[in-house]
């Protein structure tokens, strides 16, 4: 925890994201969604794609923030565009369910295919041929 905090304080966005994950999960620190989300915001803004995905999840589930599928989708898209295949899958699920977007199975399927090609196997099971 102290090393991640030191790294984050020094501007290392991976350190901020990892510290956020610790607060998110209670690993070595007391669980604190507010701190986790603030660290995820900082890390995502600094280019840490995993933190963008984590923010998407936080907003999609209302964990430590007010549930907001539109914000969730923006973070999922940012992470997906950055190459995070889990986020491409999650964004596909949002389109399939019409969560924060107009339901669009064609878009969902394209995102599942992108994630599948990128190695996310759960997405492969969702592709409709």
N, C-alpha and C positions, 0 to 999 in steps of 0.2 A: 504494500500500500504506500509506504513512504517513498519508495523509488518511483512509483507511478506519479505520485504527487509532485515529486521533485522534477520529473521529466515534463509533466504538464506545465508546472510553473515556469519551466525553461522554454516553453513554446513547442514541445513535442506533442503533436496531435494524437499519435498512437498512445502515448502515455495518458492523455486526457480521456481518450476512448476507453482504455483499459481500466482507468480509475472509475469512470462512469459505470462500466460493467460491474465492478466490484460493489459499488453502491446499489446498483440495480438488483444484484443477486444476493447481497449480504455476505460476499466472500471476503472474510478478513476484516470487515467493517460492519457497523450496524446498517441494515438496509434503509435506504433513503432515496425514494423515487425523485424527489425534488432536486437533490444534488446530482443524481444520475442524469436526469434530463438536462440540467444546466451544463454538465460536462459533455454530454452527447452533442448538445447544440454547439458548444465551443469546438469540439473535435470535427463535427460535420462541416462547420463553417471553414475549418482549416484543411478540408480535403480528406478527412478520414471517412471513407465510404461505409465501413461497418457501423459507424456511429449514426450515419444517415439512415441506414436500415433500422437500427435500434429505435431511433426516433419515430420512424414510420410505424413500427410496432406499438410504441408507447401511445401514439395518437390513435391508432386503430383500435386499441383496447381500453383507452382511457386510464392508462397506468401513470399516475403522478401528474396527469394533465387532463383537461376536459377532452372527452372523446371527440375527435374531429377527423372524419375520413378524408376530407379535402386536403388537410395538412398531411395526413398519413400518406396519401397518394403522391403528394409533392416530394416527400422525403424518399418514398419507394422509387419514384421515377429518377430522382437525383442519383440514388445508389445504383439503380439498374443501368442508367446511362454511364455510370462510372465502372461498370463491369461486374456488379454484384448480382449473381444469378438468383440468389434467394430472393432478392428484392424484385427481380423481374417476375418470378413466380408469384410473390405476394401481391404485386400490382395486377397480375393476371387474375388472381382470386377476387380482387376488388372489382375489376371489370365484370367478371362472371356473376358477381353478386349485386352489382349496381350500387356498391358502397362508395358514396362520394363522387360517383361518376354515373353517367347513363349506362345502363347495362348494355354490354357489347361483347357478345361471345366471340366474334371475329377477332377483336383486339385481344381478348383474353387468350384465345388460342395462339395468336402470334407471339404473345409474351411467354406462354408456356413453351412454345417451340424454341424461342430464343434461349430460355433458361435450360431446356433439355439439351440443346446443342452445346451450351456452355457447361454441361456436366451436372445439372441439378436433376437427379433422377425422379424425384416426386413430380416434377413438371412433366416428365415424359408420359406418366400415367394419365395426365389430364388432357393431353392433346386429342382433339377430335379430328379424325381423317375424313 
